[in-house]
């Protein structure tokens, strides 16, 4: 049975949405695997280095064979641009991010991560990548959504509230922890700093993709350069060679799983969605990770949920999907405008010839 063209069009339209939802599920699983690995002594900076080495090795064959003919020439200026992308997207950002895991919980971290869409939106407006019409409902929805998201994040960061009774006794999985998760302020500062860098990264990627559209090759380059940058930092910060040893199976699984999926294929999907829908779109789905992590942590691991995190998370999600509604309405208006194209040169010439012929027939 053949698929109708309208159905194919609908599937293609929803493809970025489906891919972004699958990415959030992948990211949620990595939070718990990484926390378990770190609690057993895995150095987070070594983890970032190994993870992106795996990502580069996984993506290199795809980039070499599939983009061999269409890959643009890599100039020095473009290489330096990719170097900065690797710094913001891998070495500096992720080292800050995974360090903050020692001071907070996965639920708290994923809630703070929801600042990325707001920050990306604000930066995009400043750089005129995103246009806001404050006289239209969609423009008001974008502004209101951004403000609500900021308020929600403030609630999460500074109001804990009473804890919802956990299922620790009935939880099927128990992850031992060596960290107390009590320095919320330090963890917040580290996480928010990484979010700012991530927001800048998404804007920069949109510009780089215009000059270097080979997304597989760009993913391989970012992973490889980012791994080298992280290795240099780790060698300086941790001089003990024992930090580089990974004897635990959970460490090896964490490195291979997150390297292949998160650093490899997921990075490529992010670049593809950025090319198709823009930098703000790819960040709007972050609240789904918060939901997946919070539900999984409560029912599977037995982690406590605080009312401040729940309240702030609800406010953030309402704000972000107000922003998403405004973005979708912008897309509808843009499509309507594209359905009324300007006449082509041939159409103008035919119209002119028709007018001249009509004038000649009317002359006695």
N, C-alpha and C positions, 0 to 999 in steps of 0.2 A: 504494500500500500504506500503510495507516494505521499510525501509530506507536502502540504499546501505551502505556497510561497509566503502567505501571511504568517503561518506558523513558524517557518524558518526565520522570517524577519523578526518575529517576537522573541525567538530563542537567541538570535544574535544580539538583540537589544538588551536582553537580560544577562548575557554572558559575563560582562564585567561585574555585575552584582553577584552572580553565583560564585565566580572566582574569588571575590573579596570575602564572601562569607566562609568559603572553604579555608582561606588563608587565616581567618580569625580562629577557626577550630585548630588549625595547625599551631598557631602561636600560643593558644591556651594550653595545649599539651606540653609545649616546651617549658612553660613556667614551672610546672611541677617536676619535670625530669631534671631541669637545671637546679632547682632548689635541693632536690634529693642528692644530686651530685656534689653541690657546694657544701652541703652538710656533712658529707663524707670526706671533705678535705680538698676537693678540686679547686684549684686557683682560678677565679673568674677571668683573669687577664690571660692566663694560659689557654683557658677554654675559648675565649674570643679568637685567639690566634689559630688554634687547631681547627676550630669550627669553619673559619673562612679559608683555610688551606683546603679542607675537604670540599667546600663550596666551589673553589676555583678549579680543583681537579675534576669535579663532576661536570661543570659547565664548559670546560675547555674543549672536549671532543665535539659537543653540539655546536659550539661557536665556530670551530675550525672547519667542520665539514658542511654545515648548513648555511653559513654566511661567508663562505670562501670567496664567492664571486661578487657579492654585493656589499662587502665591508669597506667603508671609506678609509682613506689613508690617514694614519695616526700621526698628526703633526705634534711638534713640541708644545704648542699652546693648548692643543686638545688633551695631550697627556697630562699637563699641569692641572687642567680642569678636572680630569678624572682623578688625579691625585687628591684634590680638595674634596671631591665627592666621596672618596674612600675615607678620608679623614672624618668627615661629618657623618657618613653613613655606617662606618665600621669601627675604626680604631678608637676615636675619641668618644663617640656617642655610646657605643656598647660597653666600653670599659666603665664609663660613668653609670650606665644603667644597671649592669650586673653587680657593680659594687654596692649600689643602693639596696640590693636584695638582702644584704646582710643586716640591714637596719629596719626593714619593713617586711610586709607579707606579700605574697603574690596578688591577693585581692586588692590591697592598697596600691600596689604598683600599677596594676592595670587600670585602676580608677584614675590615677594621676595621668596616665598615658592619654587619657581622653582630652587633655589640653592641646594635643597636637592638631586636631582639626581647627580649633579656634586660632591658634598661633599661625597655622598655615594660611587660613583665611585672611587674617589681618595683614600678614606679610604680602599675600597675593594682591590685596586691595591697594596697599602702599605702592607696589611695583606695577600696578595696573594690569596684572594678569587676570584678576577678577574684577568685574564691574558691578557696582551696587547702585541701583536706582532707588533712592530713598522715598520717591513719590509713589512707588508701586508696592502692592502687597508682598511680592516675592522679595523685594529689597528689604522691606521692614522685617520679614521673616528671617532673613539672613542676619541682620543686626541683632534682633531679639534672641535668636538662637545662640549667637556668640556670647551675649551678655549672660544668658542663663547658664551656659557651659562654664563660664568663668566663676559664677556664683557657686555652682555645684562643686567645682574643684576646691574652692576656698572652704566650703563646708567639710569636704573630705579631709583636707589637710589640717584643719584647726579644730574640728569637733569630732570626737570619738563617739561619745554617747554610750549608753549601756549596751552590753553585749547580748546578742541572741544566744540562748543555750545551744552549745555545740553537740554534735553527735559523736564525740570522741570515743565514747564507750562502745557505740554501735557501728562506728565507721569501719568499712571492710579493709581499708588501707591505712597504715600508720607510718608516716614519714618522720623519722627521728630528726630532731633539730638541735644544733649546737648554738644557734644564735637566739637571742632573747627577743628580737623584734621590738625594741622599746624606744630607740632613738628616731622617732618619727620625723622630727624637724630636719635632722641631717639627711635622712633618707629622702624626704621631700625635696630638699635643695638639690641633691644629686639627680633625682629623677626628673625634676623640672628642667634642670640644665640640659640633660640629654634630650628632653622633648623639644627645647628651643632649637638645638642643633638638627634634630630630625625634621622639624618644620622647614628650616632653611634648605635641608637636603632635598625635600620634595619639590620645592620651587626650582632649585638648581637643576634637578633631573629633567624637568620640562624643557629647559633651555638647551641642555646638553643633547637631548634626544633629537632636537632639530638639526644639529650639526653632526651627530653620530647616531643615526637611527638603527644601527646593528645592535639590537637589544641583548642578544645572547653574548656577543663579544663584550659589550659594556658590562654585563653582569660578571663575566669571568675576570675582566680587568679590575673591577671594584673589589671583588673578593681577594684576588691575588695581591694587589697593592695594599688593601686594608690589612691583610694578614701580616705583610712585611712591616707595616707601621706599628701594628699591635705587638709584634715580636720585639721590635726595638724598645718600645716602652716597657714591656714586661722584663726584658733583660736588665734595663736600668733600674726599675723599681724592685725587682726580685732577683737578687744575684745568686740565690741558692739554686743549684741545678736540680735539686730534688723536686722543685715545684713543677718541673716539666714532665715528671713521671706519672703515668696513669695506669695503675695496676687494677683498678676496680672495673668490673663489667659495666656498671651504671655510667661510669665516666666515658668509656668507649662508646657505649650506645648513645649517650647524650651528644658526643662530638659528631658521630656519623649521622645520626638522625637530624639534628638541628643544622648540621653543615649541608647535607644534601637537600633537605626540604626548605628550611628557613633561609639559609644564605644562598642556596643555589636556585632551585626552581621558583621559590616564593619571590625572590628578588626579581627574577625575570618577569613573573606575572605582575608585580608592582610596576615595573617599567612599562609593560604593555598596557595596563589600565591607565597609567599616567598619560601615555600617548593618546589613548582613546578618549578618556573622560576628563583629564586635567588633574593637577596636584591636589586640589581640595577634595575631589571625589574619593580618592584612595584613602584619605584619612578619616572620612566620615564613619567608616564601619568599625572603628576602634571600640566603641561601646559594646559591641557584640562579644569581644574578648573578655571584657569585664564581667558580662553576664555568664559566659561559659566558665570562667575561672571561679567566680563566686559560688555558683551552683555546685561545681565539681568539688571545690574545696570544702564546702559545707557537708555535702552528702557522702563523698568518697573518702576524704582525708580527715574530716571532723574539725576543720578550722572554725574559729569563732567569727561570727559576723557582728559588726558594730552598727548601731542604728545610724550613726553619723555617716558611715560609708554607704549604707543603703539609701538614706535620704539624699546625700550628695550625688550618688550614682543615678537616681531617678531624675534629679534636676538636670544633670549633664546629658542624659539620654534624650530627655524632652527637648533640650536646647539644640542638640546636634541634629536631631531629626526635623526640627524646624528649619535648620540650615539646609538639610537635604531637600526638604520640600521647596525651598526657594531656589536651589540649584536645579531641580527638576523642572520647575516652572520656567526658569531661564532657558532650559533646553527646548521646551515646547515653543516658546516665543521665537527662538533662533530657527527652529525647523520651519515654522510658519513663514518667517521672512525669506528662508531659502527656497520656499516653494513658489516665490514670485521673483524669478531671476530677471536681470536686465536683459534686453534684447541683444542678440549677437550681431556681429558685423554683417553677416549674410542677411539676417532678418532686416536690419536697417537699410541695406542696399536694395532688397526686394521692395521694401515699403517705399523707398525713395523713387524707384523705377515705376511703381504703381501710381504714385502721385503725379509724376511727370507725364505718364501716358494718359492719365485722366485729364490732366490740364490740356494736353495737346488735342484730345478729342473734343474739348469744349471750345477751342478757338475756332471761329468761323473762317 
